[in-house]
Amino acid sequence: MSTVDRTADSGAEGVWGERFPPKSRGGLGGIVPPERTAQGGSGGDRSPRAVTSWLRLLRSELRLVFLRKRNMLLLAVTVVFPVVIGIALRVAAPHPQGGGNGPGVAFFNQLAGNGVFLAFIALSTLLILVLPVVVAVVAGDSVAGEAGYGTLRYLLAVPAGRTRLLAVKFAVIVLFALCATAIVSAVSLAVGAGLFPVGPVTLLSGSTVPLAEGLLRLLFVTLYVAAAMAALGAIGLAVSTLTEHAIGAIAAIMILVVTSEVVDNVPQLAAIGPYLPTHWWLSFDSILRAPVDTSSLLKGLLSFGVYAVLFGSFAWARFTSADVTS
């Protein structure tokens, strides 16, 4: 795909102009000599002009990612799934029943009494595959896609710095993951309110809290899931720096996710379970108990943070030292 085609595909007119202002296109093919930045040019400038340049790059990346048709379709999928799940469960008329283990079963047992639990059902269901795919597509395409399109070296020609560019891309991945997770929660809540009774929320521990507190707990669950997807985004960003083929990066991320989920369900490998990237994803059910099991939540957040730091550092080391020829 050519540079022009890529800009058109983003649906954001003027993105190319925002990323590459006319004043920065001088020289041979618009490449800014490295010594210009080294001599204290705008690459190391901390003036308001540099901040404006950083914000322009962030705005450009946001428009590029959120207005790309493929990514808009992914967000549409996160809208459709909660609707389908809600209608299917309404038709099936679920009733509380015994048997089964795990947070997913408990959520289904609570749904008939309160539509708020549709949000927890949708999050726990989509977290198995759909949300990871949404994040993997954006993260895997972040650097590998630029290299594949042949635009990465032009991005690096702008004296913004590789570290800043990588930070912007990770920030956009995190925002996209948060947006996708919030859409699932919001749509599920709306569908649940339309199809099931809504009122005081009976927690998994048996105690009942006011609806307002139940919605606050849903907000915390949404943020927890978004943090899990942000950690996956850091892994995807690191993988994306290793190849020029976005589809290969996306496939590698999903293979990692599926492998982690499979290994985590093998009893003989339980010892390594807590160290897997997906192990703590469903620990948000602790928020729906009284008292809240903060131990599980903190372990999960610590795991997400460790993965984000480790793979973010790897991505930075790789991206700032690699020769970019495409």
C-alpha positions as a Markdown table, in Angstrom:
| # | Residue | x | y | z |
|---|---|---|---|---|
| 1 | Met | 0.0 | 0.0 | 0.0 |
| 2 | Ser | 1.4 | 3.4 | -0.9 |
| 3 | Thr | 1.8 | 6.3 | 1.5 |
| 4 | Val | -1.1 | 8.1 | -0.2 |
| 5 | Asp | -3.3 | 5.0 | 0.0 |
| 6 | Arg | -2.5 | 4.6 | 3.7 |
| 7 | Thr | -3.5 | 8.2 | 4.4 |
| 8 | Ala | -6.8 | 7.8 | 2.6 |
| 9 | Asp | -7.5 | 4.5 | 4.4 |
| 10 | Ser | -7.2 | 6.3 | 7.7 |
| 11 | Gly | -10.2 | 8.5 | 6.8 |
| 12 | Ala | -8.4 | 11.5 | 8.3 |
| 13 | Glu | -7.7 | 14.2 | 5.8 |
| 14 | Gly | -4.6 | 16.1 | 6.5 |
| 15 | Val | -2.9 | 13.5 | 8.7 |
| 16 | Trp | 0.1 | 13.4 | 6.5 |
| 17 | Gly | 0.3 | 17.1 | 6.5 |
| 18 | Glu | 0.1 | 17.2 | 10.3 |
| 19 | Arg | 2.8 | 14.6 | 10.7 |
| 20 | Phe | 5.1 | 16.1 | 8.1 |
| 21 | Pro | 4.8 | 19.9 | 8.1 |
| 22 | Pro | 6.2 | 21.6 | 5.1 |
| 23 | Lys | 9.1 | 23.0 | 7.1 |
| 24 | Ser | 10.3 | 19.6 | 8.0 |
| 25 | Arg | 10.3 | 18.2 | 4.5 |
| 26 | Gly | 13.5 | 19.8 | 3.4 |
| 27 | Gly | 16.6 | 18.0 | 2.3 |
| 28 | Leu | 16.8 | 14.8 | 0.3 |
| 29 | Gly | 13.4 | 13.2 | 0.3 |
| 30 | Gly | 12.4 | 15.1 | 3.5 |
| 31 | Ile | 15.0 | 13.2 | 5.6 |
| 32 | Val | 16.4 | 15.4 | 8.4 |
| 33 | Pro | 20.1 | 15.0 | 8.9 |
| 34 | Pro | 20.9 | 13.3 | 12.2 |
| 35 | Glu | 23.4 | 16.0 | 13.2 |
| 36 | Arg | 20.6 | 18.6 | 13.1 |
| 37 | Thr | 18.9 | 16.9 | 16.1 |
| 38 | Ala | 22.2 | 16.2 | 17.8 |
| 39 | Gln | 23.1 | 19.8 | 17.6 |
| 40 | Gly | 20.1 | 20.8 | 19.8 |
| 41 | Gly | 17.5 | 21.0 | 17.1 |
| 42 | Ser | 13.8 | 20.5 | 17.8 |
| 43 | Gly | 14.4 | 16.8 | 18.6 |
| 44 | Gly | 15.7 | 17.8 | 22.0 |
| 45 | Asp | 13.7 | 21.0 | 22.4 |
| 46 | Arg | 11.5 | 21.2 | 25.4 |
| 47 | Ser | 9.9 | 24.5 | 24.4 |
| 48 | Pro | 6.2 | 25.0 | 24.0 |
| 49 | Arg | 6.8 | 24.4 | 20.3 |
| 50 | Ala | 8.1 | 20.9 | 21.1 |
| 51 | Val | 5.0 | 20.2 | 23.2 |
| 52 | Thr | 2.8 | 21.4 | 20.4 |
| 53 | Ser | 4.6 | 19.1 | 18.0 |
| 54 | Trp | 4.1 | 16.1 | 20.4 |
| 55 | Leu | 0.4 | 16.9 | 20.7 |
| 56 | Arg | 0.1 | 17.1 | 17.0 |
| 57 | Leu | 1.7 | 13.7 | 16.6 |
| 58 | Leu | -0.6 | 12.3 | 19.2 |
| 59 | Arg | -3.7 | 13.8 | 17.5 |
| 60 | Ser | -2.5 | 12.5 | 14.2 |
| 61 | Glu | -2.0 | 9.0 | 15.5 |
| 62 | Leu | -5.4 | 9.0 | 17.3 |
| 63 | Arg | -7.1 | 10.0 | 14.0 |
| 64 | Leu | -5.2 | 7.4 | 12.1 |
| 65 | Val | -6.1 | 4.6 | 14.4 |
| 66 | Phe | -9.6 | 5.5 | 15.4 |
| 67 | Leu | -10.8 | 6.5 | 11.9 |
| 68 | Arg | -9.2 | 3.5 | 10.1 |
| 69 | Lys | -12.1 | 1.4 | 8.7 |
| 70 | Arg | -10.7 | -1.8 | 10.0 |
| 71 | Asn | -10.5 | -0.5 | 13.5 |
| 72 | Met | -13.9 | 1.1 | 13.3 |
| 73 | Leu | -15.2 | -2.4 | 12.4 |
| 74 | Leu | -13.5 | -3.9 | 15.4 |
| 75 | Leu | -15.2 | -1.4 | 17.7 |
| 76 | Ala | -18.5 | -2.2 | 16.0 |
| 77 | Val | -18.0 | -5.8 | 16.8 |
| 78 | Thr | -17.6 | -4.9 | 20.5 |
| 79 | Val | -21.0 | -3.2 | 20.2 |
| 80 | Val | -22.8 | -6.1 | 18.5 |
| 81 | Phe | -21.6 | -8.9 | 20.9 |
| 82 | Pro | -23.2 | -7.5 | 24.1 |
| 83 | Val | -26.5 | -7.0 | 22.2 |
| 84 | Val | -26.4 | -10.6 | 20.9 |
| 85 | Ile | -25.4 | -12.0 | 24.3 |
| 86 | Gly | -28.2 | -10.1 | 26.0 |
| 87 | Ile | -30.9 | -11.1 | 23.5 |
| 88 | Ala | -29.8 | -14.8 | 23.6 |
| 89 | Leu | -29.9 | -14.8 | 27.4 |
| 90 | Arg | -33.2 | -13.1 | 27.5 |
| 91 | Val | -34.7 | -15.7 | 25.1 |
| 92 | Ala | -33.1 | -18.5 | 27.2 |
| 93 | Ala | -34.6 | -16.9 | 30.3 |
| 94 | Pro | -31.7 | -17.8 | 32.7 |
| 95 | His | -32.6 | -18.7 | 36.3 |
| 96 | Pro | -30.3 | -19.1 | 39.2 |
| 97 | Gln | -29.1 | -22.6 | 39.5 |
| 98 | Gly | -26.5 | -24.6 | 41.4 |
| 99 | Gly | -23.4 | -26.3 | 40.0 |
| 100 | Gly | -20.4 | -25.0 | 38.1 |
| 101 | Asn | -17.5 | -22.9 | 39.1 |
| 102 | Gly | -15.8 | -19.7 | 38.1 |
| 103 | Pro | -16.9 | -16.1 | 37.8 |
| 104 | Gly | -18.6 | -16.6 | 34.5 |
| 105 | Val | -21.1 | -19.1 | 36.0 |
| 106 | Ala | -21.8 | -16.9 | 38.9 |
| 107 | Phe | -22.5 | -13.9 | 36.6 |
| 108 | Phe | -25.0 | -16.0 | 34.6 |
| 109 | Asn | -26.7 | -17.0 | 37.8 |
| 110 | Gln | -27.2 | -13.4 | 38.9 |
| 111 | Leu | -28.4 | -12.1 | 35.5 |
| 112 | Ala | -32.1 | -12.9 | 35.9 |
| 113 | Gly | -32.2 | -10.8 | 39.1 |
| 114 | Asn | -30.3 | -7.7 | 37.8 |
| 115 | Gly | -29.5 | -6.6 | 34.2 |
| 116 | Val | -26.3 | -4.9 | 35.5 |
| 117 | Phe | -24.7 | -8.3 | 35.5 |
| 118 | Leu | -24.9 | -8.5 | 31.7 |
| 119 | Ala | -21.9 | -6.1 | 31.6 |
| 120 | Phe | -19.9 | -8.6 | 33.7 |
| 121 | Ile | -21.0 | -11.5 | 31.5 |
| 122 | Ala | -20.0 | -9.6 | 28.4 |
| 123 | Leu | -16.6 | -8.6 | 29.7 |
| 124 | Ser | -15.8 | -12.1 | 31.0 |
| 125 | Thr | -16.9 | -13.6 | 27.7 |
| 126 | Leu | -15.3 | -11.2 | 25.3 |
| 127 | Leu | -12.1 | -11.2 | 27.4 |
| 128 | Ile | -11.5 | -14.8 | 26.2 |
| 129 | Leu | -10.9 | -13.9 | 22.6 |
| 130 | Val | -12.6 | -10.8 | 21.2 |
| 131 | Leu | -11.0 | -8.0 | 23.2 |
| 132 | Pro | -7.5 | -9.6 | 22.8 |
| 133 | Val | -8.1 | -9.7 | 19.1 |
| 134 | Val | -9.1 | -6.0 | 19.0 |
| 135 | Val | -6.0 | -5.0 | 20.9 |
| 136 | Ala | -3.7 | -7.3 | 19.0 |
| 137 | Val | -4.8 | -5.8 | 15.6 |
| 138 | Val | -4.0 | -2.3 | 16.8 |
| 139 | Ala | -0.8 | -3.1 | 18.7 |
| 140 | Gly | 0.6 | -5.5 | 16.0 |
| 141 | Asp | 0.0 | -2.9 | 13.3 |
| 142 | Ser | 1.5 | 0.0 | 15.3 |
| 143 | Val | 5.1 | -0.3 | 14.1 |
| 144 | Ala | 5.1 | -3.3 | 11.7 |
| 145 | Gly | 2.3 | -1.7 | 9.8 |
| 146 | Glu | 4.3 | 1.6 | 9.4 |
| 147 | Ala | 7.3 | -0.5 | 8.2 |
| 148 | Gly | 5.1 | -2.5 | 5.8 |
| 149 | Tyr | 3.5 | 0.6 | 4.3 |
| 150 | Gly | 7.0 | 2.2 | 3.9 |
| 151 | Thr | 6.1 | 5.2 | 6.1 |
| 152 | Leu | 8.2 | 4.4 | 9.2 |
| 153 | Arg | 11.4 | 6.1 | 7.9 |
| 154 | Tyr | 9.4 | 9.2 | 7.0 |
| 155 | Leu | 7.9 | 9.3 | 10.5 |
| 156 | Leu | 11.5 | 9.1 | 11.9 |
| 157 | Ala | 12.6 | 11.8 | 9.6 |
| 158 | Val | 10.5 | 14.3 | 11.6 |
| 159 | Pro | 12.7 | 15.4 | 14.5 |
| 160 | Ala | 10.3 | 14.1 | 17.1 |
| 161 | Gly | 12.6 | 11.3 | 18.4 |
| 162 | Arg | 12.0 | 7.5 | 18.4 |
| 163 | Thr | 11.2 | 7.4 | 22.1 |
| 164 | Arg | 8.5 | 10.0 | 21.7 |
| 165 | Leu | 7.1 | 8.2 | 18.7 |
| 166 | Leu | 7.0 | 4.9 | 20.5 |
| 167 | Ala | 5.4 | 6.5 | 23.6 |
| 168 | Val | 2.7 | 8.1 | 21.4 |
| 169 | Lys | 1.9 | 4.7 | 19.7 |
| 170 | Phe | 1.7 | 3.0 | 23.1 |
| 171 | Ala | -0.6 | 5.8 | 24.5 |
| 172 | Val | -2.9 | 5.3 | 21.5 |
| 173 | Ile | -3.0 | 1.5 | 22.0 |
| 174 | Val | -4.0 | 2.0 | 25.6 |
| 175 | Leu | -6.7 | 4.5 | 24.7 |
| 176 | Phe | -8.1 | 2.2 | 22.0 |
| 177 | Ala | -8.1 | -0.7 | 24.5 |
| 178 | Leu | -9.9 | 1.5 | 27.1 |
| 179 | Cys | -12.4 | 2.7 | 24.5 |
| 180 | Ala | -13.2 | -0.9 | 23.4 |
| 181 | Thr | -13.6 | -2.0 | 27.0 |
| 182 | Ala | -15.8 | 1.0 | 27.9 |
| 183 | Ile | -18.0 | 0.3 | 24.8 |
| 184 | Val | -18.6 | -3.3 | 26.0 |
| 185 | Ser | -19.6 | -2.1 | 29.5 |
| 186 | Ala | -21.8 | 0.8 | 28.3 |
| 187 | Val | -23.6 | -1.2 | 25.7 |
| 188 | Ser | -24.1 | -4.2 | 28.0 |
| 189 | Leu | -25.4 | -1.9 | 30.7 |
| 190 | Ala | -27.9 | -0.4 | 28.3 |
| 191 | Val | -29.0 | -3.7 | 26.9 |
| 192 | Gly | -29.2 | -5.3 | 30.4 |
| 193 | Ala | -31.4 | -2.4 | 31.6 |
| 194 | Gly | -33.7 | -2.8 | 28.6 |
| 195 | Leu | -34.1 | -6.6 | 28.9 |
| 196 | Phe | -33.8 | -7.4 | 32.6 |
| 197 | Pro | -34.8 | -5.8 | 35.9 |
| 198 | Val | -32.4 | -3.2 | 37.3 |
| 199 | Gly | -32.0 | -2.3 | 41.0 |
| 200 | Pro | -29.8 | -2.9 | 44.0 |
| 201 | Val | -27.0 | -5.3 | 43.1 |
| 202 | Thr | -26.6 | -8.6 | 44.9 |
| 203 | Leu | -22.9 | -9.3 | 44.9 |
| 204 | Leu | -21.3 | -12.7 | 44.4 |
| 205 | Ser | -20.7 | -13.0 | 48.2 |
| 206 | Gly | -24.5 | -12.7 | 48.8 |
| 207 | Ser | -24.6 | -9.1 | 50.2 |
| 208 | Thr | -26.6 | -6.4 | 48.5 |
| 209 | Val | -25.4 | -2.9 | 47.6 |
| 210 | Pro | -27.3 | 0.1 | 46.2 |
| 211 | Leu | -27.4 | 0.4 | 42.4 |
| 212 | Ala | -25.0 | 3.4 | 42.5 |
| 213 | Glu | -22.4 | 1.4 | 44.3 |
| 214 | Gly | -22.9 | -1.5 | 41.8 |
| 215 | Leu | -22.3 | 0.9 | 38.9 |
| 216 | Leu | -19.2 | 2.2 | 40.6 |
| 217 | Arg | -17.9 | -1.4 | 40.9 |
| 218 | Leu | -18.6 | -1.9 | 37.2 |
| 219 | Leu | -16.4 | 1.2 | 36.5 |
| 220 | Phe | -13.6 | -0.4 | 38.5 |
| 221 | Val | -14.1 | -3.7 | 36.7 |
| 222 | Thr | -13.9 | -1.8 | 33.3 |
| 223 | Leu | -10.7 | -0.1 | 34.3 |
| 224 | Tyr | -9.2 | -3.4 | 35.5 |
| 225 | Val | -9.9 | -5.1 | 32.2 |
| 226 | Ala | -8.6 | -2.1 | 30.3 |
| 227 | Ala | -5.3 | -2.4 | 32.4 |
| 228 | Ala | -5.1 | -6.0 | 31.3 |
| 229 | Met | -5.5 | -5.1 | 27.7 |
| 230 | Ala | -2.9 | -2.3 | 28.1 |
| 231 | Ala | -0.4 | -4.9 | 29.2 |
| 232 | Leu | -1.3 | -7.0 | 26.2 |
| 233 | Gly | -0.8 | -3.9 | 24.1 |
| 234 | Ala | 2.7 | -3.5 | 25.4 |
| 235 | Ile | 3.4 | -7.1 | 24.5 |
| 236 | Gly | 2.0 | -6.4 | 21.0 |
| 237 | Leu | 4.0 | -3.3 | 20.6 |
| 238 | Ala | 7.2 | -5.2 | 21.4 |
| 239 | Val | 6.3 | -7.9 | 18.9 |
| 240 | Ser | 5.5 | -5.3 | 16.3 |
| 241 | Thr | 9.0 | -3.9 | 16.5 |
| 242 | Leu | 10.4 | -7.3 | 15.4 |
| 243 | Thr | 8.9 | -7.5 | 12.0 |
| 244 | Glu | 7.7 | -5.5 | 9.0 |
| 245 | His | 4.6 | -7.7 | 8.5 |
| 246 | Ala | 1.6 | -6.6 | 10.6 |
| 247 | Ile | -0.3 | -9.8 | 10.0 |
| 248 | Gly | 2.6 | -11.8 | 11.4 |
| 249 | Ala | 2.8 | -9.6 | 14.5 |
| 250 | Ile | -1.0 | -9.9 | 15.1 |
| 251 | Ala | -0.8 | -13.7 | 14.7 |
| 252 | Ala | 2.1 | -14.0 | 17.1 |
| 253 | Ile | 0.2 | -12.0 | 19.7 |
| 254 | Met | -2.9 | -14.2 | 19.4 |
| 255 | Ile | -0.8 | -17.4 | 19.5 |
| 256 | Leu | 0.8 | -16.1 | 22.8 |
| 257 | Val | -2.7 | -15.3 | 24.2 |
| 258 | Val | -4.2 | -18.7 | 23.3 |
| 259 | Thr | -1.1 | -20.6 | 24.5 |
| 260 | Ser | -1.2 | -18.7 | 27.8 |
| 261 | Glu | -4.9 | -19.5 | 28.3 |
| 262 | Val | -4.4 | -23.2 | 27.5 |
| 263 | Val | -1.4 | -23.6 | 29.7 |
| 264 | Asp | -3.2 | -21.8 | 32.5 |
| 265 | Asn | -5.9 | -24.5 | 32.4 |
| 266 | Val | -3.6 | -27.4 | 32.7 |
| 267 | Pro | -3.5 | -28.6 | 36.3 |
| 268 | Gln | 0.0 | -30.1 | 36.0 |
| 269 | Leu | 1.3 | -26.6 | 35.0 |
| 270 | Ala | -0.5 | -24.7 | 37.8 |
| 271 | Ala | 2.9 | -23.7 | 39.3 |
| 272 | Ile | 3.6 | -21.3 | 36.4 |
| 273 | Gly | 0.0 | -20.1 | 36.1 |
| 274 | Pro | 0.4 | -16.9 | 38.1 |
| 275 | Tyr | 3.2 | -15.8 | 35.9 |
| 276 | Leu | 1.3 | -16.1 | 32.6 |
| 277 | Pro | 0.0 | -12.9 | 31.0 |
| 278 | Thr | -3.7 | -14.0 | 31.0 |
| 279 | His | -3.8 | -15.6 | 34.5 |
| 280 | Trp | -5.2 | -12.6 | 36.3 |
| 281 | Trp | -7.6 | -11.3 | 33.6 |
| 282 | Leu | -10.7 | -12.7 | 35.3 |
| 283 | Ser | -9.7 | -11.7 | 38.8 |
| 284 | Phe | -12.0 | -8.7 | 38.6 |
| 285 | Asp | -14.7 | -10.9 | 40.2 |
| 286 | Ser | -13.0 | -9.9 | 43.4 |
| 287 | Ile | -14.6 | -6.5 | 43.0 |
| 288 | Leu | -18.0 | -8.1 | 43.2 |
| 289 | Arg | -17.5 | -9.5 | 46.6 |
| 290 | Ala | -17.8 | -8.0 | 50.1 |
| 291 | Pro | -15.2 | -7.4 | 51.3 |
| 292 | Val | -13.2 | -6.9 | 48.1 |
| 293 | Asp | -10.3 | -9.3 | 47.7 |
| 294 | Thr | -7.7 | -6.7 | 47.3 |
| 295 | Ser | -4.9 | -9.3 | 47.3 |
| 296 | Ser | -6.0 | -10.8 | 44.0 |
| 297 | Leu | -6.6 | -7.4 | 42.4 |
| 298 | Leu | -3.2 | -6.1 | 43.5 |
| 299 | Lys | -1.5 | -9.2 | 42.2 |
| 300 | Gly | -3.3 | -8.8 | 38.9 |
| 301 | Leu | -2.4 | -5.1 | 38.6 |
| 302 | Leu | 1.2 | -5.9 | 39.5 |
| 303 | Ser | 1.3 | -8.6 | 36.8 |
| 304 | Phe | 0.0 | -6.1 | 34.2 |
| 305 | Gly | 2.5 | -3.5 | 35.3 |
| 306 | Val | 5.4 | -5.9 | 35.1 |
| 307 | Tyr | 4.5 | -7.1 | 31.6 |
| 308 | Ala | 4.0 | -3.5 | 30.5 |
| 309 | Val | 7.4 | -2.4 | 31.8 |
| 310 | Leu | 9.3 | -5.4 | 30.6 |
| 311 | Phe | 7.9 | -5.5 | 27.1 |
| 312 | Gly | 7.7 | -1.7 | 26.8 |
| 313 | Ser | 11.4 | -1.6 | 27.7 |
| 314 | Phe | 12.1 | -4.3 | 25.1 |
| 315 | Ala | 10.2 | -2.4 | 22.5 |
| 316 | Trp | 12.1 | 0.8 | 23.3 |
| 317 | Ala | 15.5 | -1.0 | 23.2 |
| 318 | Arg | 14.7 | -2.6 | 19.9 |
| 319 | Phe | 13.1 | 0.4 | 18.2 |
| 320 | Thr | 15.7 | 3.0 | 19.3 |
| 321 | Ser | 18.6 | 0.8 | 18.1 |
| 322 | Ala | 17.3 | -0.9 | 15.0 |
| 323 | Asp | 18.2 | 0.3 | 11.5 |
| 324 | Val | 15.0 | 1.5 | 9.7 |
| 325 | Thr | 15.1 | 1.1 | 5.9 |
| 326 | Ser | 11.4 | 1.1 | 5.1 |
